[in-house]
Amino acid sequence: MNTKALKAYQSTNVTTANPSKILLMLYEGCIKFVRLAKAKMQENKTAEKGKNISKALAILSELINTLDHEVGGQLSADLENLYIFIMDKLIEGNLHNRVEDLEISERLLMTLYEAWEDVVNNPRPDGVPSPKLQPDLYSMYVKSKQELQKTPPVEKKASGVSVNLSNEIKQPSVGGNVVSKKVG
């Protein structure tokens, strides 16, 4: 394939992708460069190893720069610390020629990639476990949801306070004290 055409195609992919797809592309690129660095380290090609580690570090720096700490709060802080840890492992691996450090970095990046890929490709309401990453919890969730659908709603009233024991949590009516509880 023509190199110019390939670069134009790749550029178009990046400039037209939504932010979540770009995030996945960054992880894919970082993982690719860590794997290439690992291969070059095993082949004793020091310059090429360093070049690939530098590219992975640049991507991790970009991931850190794009974190929104106001919106992300503690999650953003935790991701930043994890990215810095991965960067440290890459630098240590490069300095001491340790494949193990690159493998640790690769595994962490793969875990993050799989989690983000699941979030991007399988959007779902808050609180619903991932069928791919949390299969046991997801099957429990599905089972409890099915059981809830079989249970008829029960409503009891006592002294001006209404307790809703139905399957769905309902909004309180205006002017009354309503306590709603989801069964299950």
C-alpha contacts under 8 A as a table, 3 or more apart, distances in Angstrom:
res1	aa1	res2	aa2	distance
1	M	5	A	7.46
1	M	6	L	7.02
2	N	5	A	5.29
2	N	6	L	6.28
3	T	6	L	5.07
3	T	7	K	6.21
4	K	7	K	5.18
4	K	8	A	6.14
5	A	8	A	5.06
5	A	9	Y	6.10
6	L	9	Y	5.04
6	L	10	Q	6.14
7	K	10	Q	5.06
7	K	11	S	6.02
8	A	11	S	5.06
8	A	12	T	6.14
9	Y	12	T	5.15
9	Y	13	N	6.21
10	Q	13	N	5.02
10	Q	14	V	6.38
11	S	14	V	5.25
11	S	15	T	6.15
12	T	15	T	5.19
12	T	16	T	5.95
13	N	16	T	5.56
13	N	17	A	5.96
14	V	17	A	5.33
14	V	22	I	6.54
17	A	21	K	5.91
17	A	22	I	6.17
18	N	21	K	5.45
18	N	22	I	6.33
19	P	22	I	4.97
19	P	23	L	6.20
20	S	23	L	5.04
20	S	24	L	6.51
20	S	120	V	6.34
21	K	24	L	5.08
21	K	25	M	6.24
21	K	120	V	7.52
22	I	25	M	4.90
22	I	26	L	6.17
23	L	26	L	5.12
23	L	27	Y	6.41
24	L	27	Y	5.12
24	L	28	E	6.13
24	L	113	Y	6.61
24	L	116	W	7.11
24	L	117	E	6.67
25	M	28	E	4.96
25	M	29	G	6.07
26	L	29	G	5.12
26	L	30	C	6.10
26	L	59	I	6.46
26	L	63	L	7.87
27	Y	30	C	5.07
27	Y	31	I	6.07
27	Y	59	I	7.97
27	Y	109	L	6.88
27	Y	110	M	8.00
27	Y	113	Y	5.97
28	E	31	I	5.23
28	E	32	K	6.08
28	E	113	Y	7.54
29	G	32	K	5.01
29	G	33	F	6.21
29	G	56	A	7.49
29	G	59	I	7.75
30	C	33	F	5.19
30	C	34	V	6.22
30	C	55	K	7.35
30	C	56	A	4.70
30	C	57	L	7.91
30	C	59	I	6.13
30	C	60	L	7.41
30	C	109	L	7.83
31	I	34	V	5.14
31	I	35	R	6.18
31	I	56	A	7.50
31	I	106	E	6.03
31	I	109	L	6.49
31	I	110	M	7.19
32	K	35	R	5.18
32	K	36	L	6.17
33	F	36	L	4.97
33	F	37	A	6.00
33	F	52	N	5.05
33	F	53	I	6.50
33	F	55	K	6.55
33	F	56	A	5.56
34	V	37	A	5.03
34	V	38	K	6.12
34	V	52	N	6.65
34	V	53	I	6.21
34	V	56	A	6.30
34	V	102	L	6.53
34	V	105	S	7.66
34	V	106	E	6.41
35	R	38	K	5.02
35	R	39	A	6.26
35	R	102	L	7.92
35	R	106	E	7.32
36	L	39	A	5.08
36	L	40	K	6.13
36	L	49	K	7.26
36	L	52	N	6.43
37	A	40	K	5.05
37	A	41	M	5.98
37	A	48	E	7.06
37	A	49	K	4.32
37	A	50	G	7.00
37	A	51	K	7.77
37	A	52	N	5.15
37	A	53	I	5.89
38	K	41	M	5.05
38	K	42	Q	6.32
38	K	49	K	7.04
38	K	99	V	6.16
38	K	102	L	6.43
38	K	103	E	7.85
39	A	42	Q	5.19
39	A	43	E	6.31
39	A	49	K	7.81
40	K	43	E	4.92
40	K	44	N	6.10
40	K	45	K	5.09
40	K	46	T	6.97
40	K	48	E	6.22
40	K	49	K	4.99
41	M	44	N	5.01
41	M	45	K	5.94
41	M	46	T	6.42
41	M	49	K	5.61
41	M	97	N	6.82
41	M	99	V	7.25
42	Q	45	K	7.72
42	Q	99	V	7.73
45	K	48	E	5.66
45	K	49	K	6.10
46	T	49	K	5.04
46	T	50	G	6.14
47	A	50	G	5.17
47	A	51	K	6.17
48	E	51	K	4.97
48	E	52	N	6.26
49	K	52	N	5.38
49	K	53	I	6.24
49	K	94	N	7.63
50	G	53	I	5.08
50	G	54	S	6.04
50	G	94	N	6.77
51	K	54	S	5.13
51	K	55	K	6.41
52	N	55	K	5.08
52	N	56	A	6.31
53	I	56	A	5.04
53	I	57	L	6.09
53	I	90	L	6.69
53	I	91	I	7.79
53	I	94	N	7.45
54	S	57	L	5.01
54	S	58	A	6.12
55	K	58	A	5.03
55	K	59	I	6.38
56	A	59	I	5.20
56	A	60	L	6.29
57	L	60	L	5.04
57	L	61	S	6.10
57	L	87	M	6.10
57	L	90	L	7.73
58	A	61	S	5.05
58	A	62	E	6.28
59	I	62	E	5.01
59	I	63	L	6.21
60	L	63	L	4.94
60	L	64	I	6.25
60	L	83	Y	6.22
60	L	87	M	7.13
61	S	64	I	5.09
61	S	65	N	6.19
62	E	65	N	4.96
62	E	66	T	6.23
63	L	66	T	5.31
63	L	67	L	6.65
63	L	83	Y	7.86
64	I	67	L	5.50
64	I	79	L	7.92
64	I	80	E	5.70
64	I	83	Y	6.98
67	L	72	G	7.51
67	L	76	S	5.97
67	L	80	E	7.62
68	D	71	V	5.62
68	D	72	G	5.71
68	D	73	G	7.86
68	D	76	S	6.62
69	H	72	G	4.96
69	H	73	G	5.05
69	H	74	Q	7.68
69	H	76	S	5.43
69	H	77	A	6.85
70	E	73	G	5.70
72	G	75	L	5.47
72	G	76	S	4.85
72	G	77	A	7.84
73	G	76	S	5.52
73	G	77	A	6.57
74	Q	77	A	4.99
74	Q	78	D	6.06
75	L	78	D	5.07
75	L	79	L	6.08
76	S	79	L	5.09
76	S	80	E	6.09
77	A	80	E	5.12
77	A	81	N	6.29
78	D	81	N	5.13
78	D	82	L	6.18
79	L	82	L	4.99
79	L	83	Y	6.07
80	E	83	Y	5.10
80	E	84	I	6.16
81	N	84	I	5.09
81	N	85	F	6.14
82	L	85	F	4.97
82	L	86	I	6.21
83	Y	86	I	5.07
83	Y	87	M	6.15
84	I	87	M	4.96
84	I	88	D	6.12
85	F	88	D	5.06
85	F	89	K	6.25
86	I	89	K	5.06
86	I	90	L	6.23
86	I	104	I	7.91
86	I	105	S	5.24
86	I	108	L	7.57
87	M	90	L	5.09
87	M	91	I	6.20
87	M	105	S	7.91
88	D	91	I	5.12
88	D	92	E	6.06
89	K	92	E	5.07
89	K	93	G	5.92
89	K	101	D	5.27
89	K	102	L	6.74
89	K	104	I	7.50
89	K	105	S	6.44
90	L	93	G	5.05
90	L	94	N	6.08
90	L	101	D	6.31
90	L	102	L	5.74
90	L	105	S	6.73
91	I	94	N	5.04
91	I	95	L	6.12
92	E	95	L	5.10
92	E	96	H	5.94
92	E	97	N	7.82
92	E	98	R	7.58
92	E	101	D	6.96
93	G	96	H	5.36
93	G	97	N	5.19
93	G	98	R	4.56
93	G	99	V	6.37
93	G	100	E	7.36
93	G	101	D	4.94
93	G	102	L	5.99
94	N	97	N	5.16
94	N	98	R	6.95
98	R	101	D	5.71
98	R	102	L	7.14
99	V	102	L	5.21
99	V	103	E	6.20
100	E	103	E	4.94
100	E	104	I	6.20
101	D	104	I	5.17
101	D	105	S	6.34
102	L	105	S	5.01
102	L	106	E	6.08
103	E	106	E	4.95
103	E	107	R	6.13
104	I	107	R	5.23
104	I	108	L	6.26
105	S	108	L	5.26
105	S	109	L	6.12
106	E	109	L	5.09
106	E	110	M	6.04
107	R	110	M	5.04
107	R	111	T	6.18
108	L	111	T	5.11
108	L	112	L	6.28
109	L	112	L	5.10
109	L	113	Y	5.98
110	M	113	Y	4.93
110	M	114	E	6.03
111	T	114	E	5.27
111	T	115	A	6.24
112	L	115	A	5.17
112	L	116	W	6.14
113	Y	116	W	5.20
113	Y	117	E	5.84
114	E	117	E	5.01
114	E	118	D	6.09
115	A	118	D	5.20
115	A	119	V	6.35
115	A	133	L	7.30
116	W	119	V	4.97
116	W	120	V	6.03
117	E	120	V	5.13
117	E	121	N	5.84
117	E	122	N	8.00
118	D	121	N	5.33
118	D	122	N	5.47
118	D	123	P	7.73
118	D	130	S	7.40
118	D	132	K	7.32
118	D	133	L	7.72
119	V	122	N	5.46
119	V	123	P	5.58
120	V	123	P	6.11
124	R	128	V	6.61
125	P	128	V	5.99
128	V	138	Y	7.23
128	V	141	Y	7.31
129	P	133	L	7.99
129	P	134	Q	6.00
129	P	135	P	7.80
129	P	137	L	6.05
129	P	138	Y	5.00
129	P	141	Y	7.35
130	S	133	L	5.28
130	S	134	Q	5.06
130	S	135	P	6.73
130	S	137	L	7.89
130	S	138	Y	6.12
131	P	134	Q	5.60
131	P	135	P	4.78
131	P	138	Y	5.32
131	P	139	S	7.67
132	K	135	P	5.79
134	Q	137	L	5.48
134	Q	138	Y	5.99
135	P	138	Y	4.99
135	P	139	S	6.11
136	D	139	S	5.30
136	D	140	M	6.35
137	L	140	M	5.06
137	L	141	Y	6.10
138	Y	141	Y	4.92
138	Y	142	V	6.19
139	S	142	V	5.09
139	S	143	K	6.07
140	M	143	K	5.07
140	M	144	S	6.09
141	Y	144	S	5.24
141	Y	145	K	6.10
142	V	145	K	5.08
142	V	146	Q	6.17
143	K	146	Q	5.14
143	K	147	E	6.25
144	S	147	E	5.02
144	S	148	L	6.11
144	S	184	G	6.81
145	K	148	L	5.06
145	K	149	Q	6.35
146	Q	149	Q	5.18
146	Q	150	K	6.61
147	E	150	K	5.21
147	E	151	T	6.55
148	L	151	T	5.23
148	L	167	N	5.75
148	L	183	V	7.46
148	L	184	G	7.01
149	Q	152	P	7.59
149	Q	167	N	6.92
151	T	167	N	7.42
152	P	166	S	7.13
152	P	167	N	7.81
153	P	165	L	6.27
153	P	166	S	4.01
153	P	167	N	6.28
154	V	164	N	6.89
154	V	165	L	5.36
154	V	166	S	5.65
155	E	162	S	7.60
155	E	163	V	6.26
155	E	164	N	5.06
155	E	165	L	5.81
155	E	166	S	7.05
156	K	162	S	6.37
156	K	163	V	5.71
156	K	164	N	6.88
156	K	165	L	7.99
157	K	160	G	7.01
157	K	161	V	6.14
157	K	162	S	4.73
157	K	163	V	6.31
158	A	161	V	5.57
158	A	162	S	6.53
160	G	176	G	7.43
160	G	177	N	7.11
161	V	176	G	7.42
161	V	177	N	5.49
161	V	178	V	5.73
161	V	179	V	7.17
162	S	177	N	6.88
162	S	178	V	4.93
162	S	179	V	6.08
162	S	180	S	7.87
163	V	178	V	6.31
163	V	179	V	5.02
163	V	180	S	5.55
163	V	181	K	7.18
164	N	169	I	7.63
164	N	170	K	7.80
164	N	178	V	7.85
164	N	179	V	6.62
164	N	180	S	4.73
164	N	181	K	5.97
164	N	182	K	7.93
165	L	180	S	6.69
165	L	181	K	5.50
165	L	182	K	6.09
165	L	183	V	6.17
166	S	169	I	7.07
166	S	181	K	7.56
166	S	182	K	6.52
166	S	183	V	6.86
167	N	182	K	5.94
167	N	183	V	6.24
168	E	182	K	6.32
169	I	180	S	6.01
169	I	181	K	6.54
169	I	182	K	5.91
170	K	180	S	6.83
172	P	176	G	7.28
172	P	177	N	7.37
172	P	178	V	5.44
172	P	179	V	7.71
172	P	180	S	7.97
173	S	176	G	6.12
173	S	178	V	7.37
